[in-house]
């Protein structure tokens, strides 16, 4: 099977199969310095190459951020030789740049639903320090207040790193 390695956020897309392929990426929410240690989340995402040549990317945000899992989907054409591309969907838009050693996408998620009571319950049920629980809850609260239904973040993929 011939494989084309494309840094679509580190996506390895099989040209001979159209099933979803899973990968991991780091998602970070731009935040004040005090919340930076709590602003990063490992996300497992899936990609699929469609027969029309377009790429679909889908993933769920963790319950510890939103209080419930919420799926986001993006789709678009990606030129394997292009250094940048954009994927869009009902979930929002991601603009990605590929570099020799990594890929970086700026993402605007639309219609994000944050249930702060569920975030608190999720965090309370996890084996976290009190500082991390408070920091992650404060981050979710900040996102809920400032984004108005949209959430801005950055997806980072570096090959060979297991997030």
N, C-alpha and C positions, 0 to 999 in steps of 0.2 A: 504494500500500500504506500503510495507516494504521499508524503505529508508536506504541506506548505506551512511554514512557521510564520505567522503574522503577529506583530506586536499590536494587536487590537486589544489593548490592556492585557497583553500577554497571552493572547488566544492562540492555541494551536488548533488549526482548523483542518480537518481531514477532507481532502477533496473527493474521496470516494464514498463517504458516508454522510448522511444528512441527519443523523441523530444528534441530540444535545451532548456536548462535551463539557465536563466540569473543570473549573480552575479556581484558584484562590487569588484574591486581591486585597489590598489594604484600602479601606475607606476612611477618610479623615474629614471632619467638619471644622472649618476655620473657626477659631474660638479665642477668647482672651487667654493670655499666658497661663493663668492659674488653672485653666481647664484643659490645656493641651495634653497633659498625661492621660486624660479620660476621653479624648476626642477621636481616638483611632479604634477601628473595628475591622476584624477579619471578616470578609464576606466570600462566600462560595458562590460563584456565578456560573451560568451555563451559556454556551454559545451554540448557534446552529447556522450552518450555511444553507440557504434555500436554493432551489433549482434556478431561480432568476438571478442568482449571484449575490443577492443581498445577505447581510449578516444580521442575525437576531441575537440580542444579549438580554438575559433576564437574571434577576437575583432578588432576594428578600433582605430587607433590613432586619437587624436583630431585634428581638423583643426587648432587650435591655435598653434600646434607644427609643423605640416607639410605643412599647407596651403590648404590641401585637405584631405578628409578622405581616409585612405588606410587600407585595410583589411589585417590581418595577421592570418594564420591558422597553427596549429600544431597538430600532431597526434602521438599516440604511446600506447603501452601496459603499464598499471600501476598496479603493485601488491599492493593490499590494505594494506599489512603489511610492505611494503618496506618504508624505511625512505627517499629514494631518487629515482628519475626517470628522464628520458629524453624524451621530445617530439620533433619531427622534422617535417619539411615541406619545401615547396618551399619558405616559408616566413623566414626560419631560423631555429634556434634551441633554446630550453629552457631546462635548467638543474635545477631541483627543489629539494629542501630539505624540509621535513616535520618535524615539531617540535610539542611538546604537545600543545602549545598555538598559533601557527602561521605557515605559510608556506612561503617560499621565493624561487623565481626563478630568475636565471640569464639568460637573454635573449639576443641573437644576432639576430637582425632583418636584413634581407638581402634585397638588392635592394630597399632601402627606397628612396622615391622621395620627396624632400623638395622644395617647391616653395616659396621662401622668399618674393616675391611681394604679393602672396596670404596670407602668414602668417601675413604680415604687415596689409593688408586690413582686415583680420579677427580680429586681435587684436584692430585695430582702431575702429571697429564696436562694440566692447564689452565695458561694463561698468567697466573699470579697471582704477586704478591710473596710472599716467604717469610712475611711477617707475616700476610698474608691467608690463606694456606694453613694456617698454624698456628692462627689465630683461628677459621677455619671448622671445622677438625678438632676443636678444643677445644669448640666449640659442639655439634657432633654427639655428641661424647663425653659432654658434660653432659646432653644430652637423653636419651641412651641410659641413663645412670645414674639420673636423677631421675624419669623419667616412668613406669617400670614398664609399658611397652607403650602408654601414652597420651602424646600430645604436645599441649600447649596452645599456641595461637598466636592472632594477630590478623590479620584480612584488612582491608585499607584500600583504598578506592576513592575517588579524587578525579577527577571528570570533567575531561577535557582534559589530563591528565598521562599521558605515555607512560612507564611504569615501565621 
